Amino acid sequence: MEPLSWFEIIARIAWQLLPVWIALIVTVTLSLAYRRNLGLYGKLFDSRIGMVGFVIVAFWLFTALFADWIITHDPLAQGRGMRNAAPGAPFLRGAEGLYEYYLLGGDTRARDVFSRAVMGAREVLTIAPFAAMISFMIGISLGLPAGYIGGKLDTGLTFLANLVLAFPVILLFFLLVAPEIQETPIPMAMAGVLFLVPVLFVMVLFNSRFHTQPWKRNLYVGAVLVFGLWAWAGLAFNADPLGFWGMSPNLLNVFVAVVFVNAPTVFRIVRGITLDIKTRDYVAAAQTRGEGPWYIMLWEILPNARGPLIVDFCLRIGYTTILLGTLGFFGLGVSPESPDWGSTINDGRSVLRSHPHLALVPALSLMSLVLGLNLLADGLREESLRD
């Protein structure tokens, strides 16, 4: 077989991405049709920058979701004679039953670059959003009382946050994900503390909201306690008897490092916003009604801080994506054979002059996702300022 031309390569890639195009069209069409009833998300489509960012991020989200349908080869499988193959290179004889081409070429280990780029999106979007979400829950849980109550609590928590932030981020990451640290109980102990905070956060959230309705409070808090501790035991200690929740030691190490580094920054943002909002009239009105501190923090202050926090959440996913790529580039990612973009860029670095596509494809993928998140954050900021 003859190698594919660039037009044929693009056409075949577009066809493989058909589920993504369909999902994008449906999502954007419905969002535009009902945007007036969708709150801040709907207003996002009034901003051209925000809409472009949303489309880019949604593209990668759907790519990660439909990755099993999109890929043409096993991202870990090696094709005979396909080492450093050029884009559109056909398989040699004996490869019957497999896709006929490596659409974006083969890497230094004869693996399909296109399939690895697609699966790399799943690797990144499995870790970055959830790590950012847990970081936000921890930062909110500590930042709200620090800003609202103040005093010695504020001083102590701020000192601890500044202590963590005093370390250079990359150096701190290297220390936390080093193989020597992974062999100690430190990552598991940190995970036990960090992953318990979201469970406590949601329990306090429901308890403060439904404290006047004991039956509802007991139902919600009990459900959170059972489900949360089940997830906590599986994720932090790999002790889920049903095997539903679990993380490999290397993934746990990376996850804990991301959460630990991001939480202090979120804490400082939430604390600063709380110091401003607690002086508002509606907070004084809630205090006059006799509402408890946690109710005021979680149901009066936090909803009015959602605009800046949503914007920062999008930006933080982008920062986390870059950090994960950096770790993978230096061989400290999820696993050595992982198709994450950082590891793939590192693999292609040694042959950059002769085969630039090996590093260019994952680098452009990483850049486009971070660009989309930044544009989405800009659009959200623009619309939140109009409220």
matplotlib code that plots the C-alpha trace (Angstrom):
import matplotlib.pyplot as plt

x = [0.0, 1.0, 1.4, -1.5, -1.4, -2.0, -5.5, -6.3, -4.8, -6.9, -10.0, -9.5, -8.8, -12.0, -13.9, -12.5, -13.6, -17.1, -18.6, -16.9, -18.4, -21.9, -21.6, -20.3, -23.0, -25.7, -24.2, -23.7, -27.1, -29.0, -26.9, -27.6, -31.3, -31.8, -29.0, -31.4, -32.4, -28.9, -27.6, -23.9, -23.3, -25.9, -24.4, -21.1, -22.4, -22.9, -19.1, -17.2, -14.0, -15.9, -17.7, -14.4, -12.9, -15.9, -15.8, -12.1, -12.5, -15.7, -13.8, -11.2, -13.8, -15.7, -12.4, -11.5, -15.1, -15.2, -11.5, -12.2, -14.2, -11.8, -8.4, -7.2, -4.7, -3.9, -1.8, 0.6, 0.9, 4.0, 3.7, 6.3, 8.4, 6.6, 9.3, 9.5, 7.1, 6.0, 2.4, 0.1, 2.5, 0.9, 1.4, 3.8, 2.4, 1.2, -0.9, -4.3, -7.3, -5.7, -6.3, -4.3, -2.3, -0.6, -2.4, 0.1, 3.0, 4.8, 6.9, 10.3, 8.8, 6.6, 3.4, 0.6, 1.0, -2.6, -4.0, -1.6, -2.6, -6.3, -5.8, -3.5, -6.6, -8.3, -5.2, -5.1, -8.8, -9.1, -6.6, -6.7, -10.4, -10.8, -7.6, -8.6, -12.1, -10.6, -8.1, -11.1, -13.0, -10.0, -9.3, -12.9, -13.2, -10.2, -10.5, -14.1, -13.5, -10.1, -11.7, -15.0, -13.8, -10.3, -8.1, -5.6, -7.3, -6.7, -3.1, -2.3, -3.9, -2.4, 1.1, 0.7, -0.5, 2.4, 4.8, 3.7, 3.7, 7.3, 8.6, 9.1, 6.2, 8.3, 10.7, 7.9, 6.3, 9.6, 9.9, 6.4, 6.4, 10.0, 10.1, 11.8, 8.8, 6.4, 8.0, 7.2, 3.8, 3.9, 1.7, -1.0, -1.0, -1.4, -4.1, -5.9, -6.1, -6.6, -9.3, -11.2, -11.8, -14.2, -16.3, -16.4, -17.1, -20.3, -21.5, -21.2, -22.8, -26.0, -26.0, -25.9, -28.6, -31.1, -30.4, -34.1, -35.3, -33.7, -35.1, -33.7, -30.4, -29.9, -30.8, -28.4, -25.6, -25.9, -25.7, -22.7, -21.0, -21.5, -20.7, -17.9, -16.1, -16.4, -14.7, -12.2, -11.1, -10.7, -8.9, -6.6, -5.9, -7.0, -9.2, -12.5, -13.8, -15.9, -13.0, -14.9, -12.6, -8.8, -5.7, -2.3, 0.5, 2.0, -1.3, -2.0, 1.3, 0.7, -2.8, -1.8, 1.0, -1.4, -3.9, -1.3, 0.3, -3.0, -5.0, -3.0, -3.5, -7.3, -7.3, -5.8, -8.3, -11.3, -10.0, -9.6, -13.1, -14.6, -12.9, -14.7, -18.1, -18.5, -19.0, -22.1, -25.6, -27.0, -24.4, -25.4, -29.0, -28.3, -26.4, -29.4, -31.7, -29.5, -28.0, -25.0, -21.4, -21.3, -24.7, -23.5, -20.2, -21.6, -25.0, -24.5, -20.9, -19.9, -22.7, -21.8, -18.2, -19.0, -18.0, -14.3, -14.0, -15.5, -13.0, -10.1, -11.3, -11.0, -7.6, -6.4, -7.3, -5.1, -2.2, -2.6, -2.6, 0.8, 2.2, 1.1, 2.8, 5.9, 6.0, 5.5, 8.2, 10.7, 9.5, 7.6, 4.1, 1.5, 3.6, 6.5, 4.4, 1.4, 0.2, 0.0, 1.1, 4.2, 5.7, 5.0, 6.7, 9.7, 9.8, 9.9, 12.5, 15.4, 14.4, 13.0, 15.1, 14.4, 10.8, 9.3, 5.7, 6.4, 6.7, 4.6, 1.3, 1.1, 2.6, -0.1, -2.7, -1.5, -1.3, -4.8, -6.5, -4.8, -5.6, -9.3, -9.4, -7.8, -10.3, -13.2, -12.0, -11.8, -15.3, -16.6, -14.9, -16.3, -19.9, -19.6, -18.5, -21.8, -23.9]
y = [0.0, 3.6, 6.1, 8.4, 12.0, 14.8, 15.3, 11.6, 11.7, 14.7, 13.1, 9.8, 11.6, 13.6, 10.4, 8.8, 11.8, 11.6, 10.8, 14.0, 16.1, 14.8, 15.4, 18.9, 19.9, 18.5, 20.2, 23.6, 23.6, 22.8, 25.2, 28.1, 27.2, 27.2, 29.6, 32.0, 29.4, 28.0, 30.8, 31.6, 28.7, 30.0, 33.6, 32.1, 31.8, 35.6, 35.9, 34.9, 34.2, 32.1, 30.2, 29.4, 28.2, 26.1, 24.4, 23.6, 22.2, 20.2, 18.8, 17.3, 16.2, 14.3, 12.9, 11.5, 10.2, 8.4, 7.5, 3.8, 4.4, 6.9, 5.1, 3.0, 0.9, -0.1, 2.9, 0.5, -2.0, -2.0, -2.5, -4.5, -2.2, 0.9, 2.5, 6.2, 5.7, 8.8, 10.1, 8.0, 5.1, 1.7, -1.5, -4.1, -7.5, -9.7, -7.0, -8.2, -7.4, -4.1, -0.6, -0.2, 2.9, 4.8, 8.1, 10.3, 8.0, 5.7, 6.7, 5.5, 2.3, 1.7, 2.8, 4.7, 8.5, 9.3, 6.7, 7.8, 11.4, 10.5, 8.3, 11.0, 13.3, 10.7, 10.4, 14.2, 14.8, 11.9, 13.6, 17.4, 18.2, 15.9, 17.0, 20.6, 19.9, 18.3, 21.2, 23.6, 21.7, 21.8, 25.5, 26.4, 24.4, 26.2, 29.6, 30.3, 30.0, 31.7, 34.8, 34.8, 33.9, 35.4, 35.7, 33.0, 30.5, 32.9, 33.5, 29.8, 28.7, 31.5, 30.7, 27.1, 28.1, 30.5, 27.8, 25.5, 28.4, 29.3, 26.3, 26.5, 24.5, 22.3, 21.5, 20.6, 18.4, 16.6, 16.0, 14.6, 12.3, 11.0, 7.2, 7.2, 9.0, 6.6, 3.7, 5.4, 5.7, 9.5, 9.6, 7.3, 9.3, 12.6, 11.1, 9.9, 13.5, 15.3, 13.0, 13.1, 16.9, 16.7, 14.2, 16.5, 19.5, 18.0, 16.7, 20.1, 21.6, 19.5, 19.7, 23.5, 23.7, 21.2, 21.6, 22.6, 19.5, 16.5, 13.8, 15.4, 16.2, 12.6, 11.2, 13.4, 13.3, 9.5, 9.0, 11.2, 9.5, 6.0, 6.9, 9.2, 6.9, 4.1, 6.2, 7.5, 4.0, 2.9, 5.9, 6.7, 3.2, 0.9, -0.8, -1.0, -4.5, -4.2, -3.0, -0.1, 2.7, 2.4, 4.1, 2.7, 3.9, 6.1, 7.7, 8.3, 9.9, 12.3, 13.0, 13.9, 16.1, 18.1, 18.6, 19.5, 22.1, 23.7, 23.8, 26.7, 29.0, 28.3, 28.9, 32.4, 33.3, 32.1, 33.8, 37.1, 37.0, 36.0, 39.0, 41.3, 39.6, 39.2, 42.9, 42.9, 43.7, 40.2, 38.6, 41.0, 40.1, 36.4, 37.0, 39.0, 36.1, 33.9, 31.7, 29.7, 30.5, 27.5, 28.3, 31.9, 30.8, 28.0, 29.4, 33.2, 33.9, 31.0, 31.4, 35.1, 34.1, 31.6, 33.9, 34.3, 30.7, 29.2, 31.3, 30.2, 26.6, 26.6, 28.3, 25.8, 22.8, 24.4, 24.9, 21.3, 20.1, 21.8, 20.4, 16.9, 17.4, 18.6, 15.6, 13.2, 15.0, 14.3, 10.7, 11.3, 10.9, 8.2, 5.3, 5.0, 3.5, 5.9, 7.7, 11.0, 14.0, 14.9, 11.4, 11.3, 14.7, 13.3, 10.2, 12.3, 14.7, 12.5, 12.4, 16.0, 17.0, 13.9, 13.1, 16.3, 14.9, 12.6, 15.5, 18.0, 16.1, 15.8, 19.3, 20.9, 18.8, 20.0, 23.6, 23.6, 22.2, 24.8, 27.5, 26.4, 26.5, 29.9, 31.3, 29.6, 31.3, 34.7, 34.2, 33.3, 36.2, 38.6, 37.4, 37.2, 40.8, 41.8, 40.2]
z = [0.0, -0.7, 2.1, 2.6, 1.4, 4.0, 2.6, 3.1, 6.6, 7.6, 6.1, 8.0, 11.3, 10.8, 10.2, 13.3, 15.3, 14.0, 17.5, 18.8, 16.0, 16.6, 20.4, 19.8, 17.4, 19.7, 22.8, 21.2, 19.4, 22.7, 24.7, 22.2, 22.1, 25.9, 27.0, 28.6, 31.1, 31.9, 34.2, 33.9, 31.5, 29.1, 29.3, 28.3, 24.7, 24.6, 24.7, 21.5, 23.5, 26.0, 23.3, 21.4, 24.7, 25.4, 22.0, 22.4, 25.9, 24.9, 21.9, 24.2, 26.8, 24.1, 22.7, 26.1, 26.6, 23.1, 23.0, 22.8, 19.6, 18.1, 18.4, 15.5, 17.5, 21.0, 22.3, 24.0, 21.2, 19.0, 15.2, 13.4, 11.2, 12.3, 14.4, 13.7, 10.8, 8.9, 9.1, 6.9, 6.8, 5.9, 7.8, 6.5, 5.6, 8.5, 10.1, 8.8, 11.0, 12.2, 10.9, 7.7, 8.6, 11.4, 10.7, 12.5, 12.3, 14.8, 17.8, 18.8, 20.1, 17.1, 18.8, 17.0, 17.7, 16.9, 19.3, 22.0, 21.6, 21.9, 25.0, 26.4, 26.6, 28.8, 31.0, 31.5, 31.9, 34.4, 36.8, 36.3, 36.9, 39.9, 41.5, 41.0, 42.5, 45.6, 45.9, 45.8, 48.5, 50.7, 50.0, 50.6, 53.8, 55.3, 53.6, 54.6, 58.4, 58.2, 56.5, 58.4, 62.0, 61.7, 64.8, 65.7, 63.3, 60.4, 61.4, 61.8, 58.5, 56.6, 57.9, 56.9, 53.4, 53.0, 54.2, 51.3, 48.8, 49.8, 47.9, 44.2, 42.6, 40.3, 43.1, 45.5, 42.8, 42.3, 46.0, 46.3, 43.3, 43.7, 43.7, 47.1, 48.6, 46.9, 48.8, 52.2, 53.9, 53.3, 50.2, 51.7, 54.9, 53.0, 50.9, 54.0, 55.3, 52.0, 50.7, 54.0, 53.8, 50.8, 52.8, 55.8, 53.6, 52.0, 55.4, 57.0, 53.9, 54.3, 58.1, 58.0, 55.4, 56.9, 60.6, 61.1, 59.3, 61.2, 59.0, 55.8, 57.5, 58.8, 55.4, 53.4, 56.0, 56.3, 52.6, 52.3, 55.2, 53.7, 50.2, 51.1, 53.5, 50.9, 48.3, 50.8, 51.9, 48.3, 46.9, 49.8, 51.1, 48.2, 50.8, 48.9, 49.4, 46.2, 44.1, 42.7, 44.0, 43.8, 42.6, 41.6, 44.0, 41.2, 40.3, 44.0, 44.4, 41.5, 42.6, 46.2, 44.8, 42.6, 45.4, 48.0, 45.7, 44.6, 47.8, 49.5, 46.5, 46.6, 50.3, 49.9, 47.1, 49.2, 52.3, 50.5, 49.0, 52.4, 54.0, 51.5, 51.5, 55.2, 55.5, 53.2, 54.5, 53.7, 55.9, 58.7, 58.1, 58.4, 61.7, 62.9, 62.1, 64.3, 61.6, 62.6, 61.3, 58.9, 57.4, 56.8, 55.3, 53.0, 52.1, 52.2, 51.4, 49.2, 46.6, 46.2, 45.6, 42.9, 39.9, 40.7, 42.0, 38.8, 36.7, 38.9, 38.7, 34.9, 35.1, 37.7, 35.5, 32.9, 35.3, 36.5, 32.9, 32.4, 35.6, 34.6, 31.3, 33.0, 35.3, 32.4, 30.4, 33.2, 33.6, 36.8, 35.4, 35.9, 34.5, 32.1, 29.3, 29.9, 26.7, 28.7, 26.6, 28.7, 28.4, 24.7, 24.2, 26.1, 23.9, 20.7, 22.0, 21.0, 17.3, 17.1, 14.1, 11.9, 13.1, 14.6, 14.5, 17.4, 19.8, 17.8, 18.0, 21.9, 22.3, 20.1, 22.0, 25.3, 24.1, 22.6, 25.8, 28.0, 25.5, 25.5, 29.3, 29.4, 26.9, 28.8, 32.0, 30.2, 28.9, 32.3, 33.9, 31.3, 31.9, 35.7, 35.8, 34.1, 36.8]

ax = plt.figure().add_subplot(projection="3d")
ax.plot(x, y, z, "-o")
ax.set_aspect("equal")
plt.show()
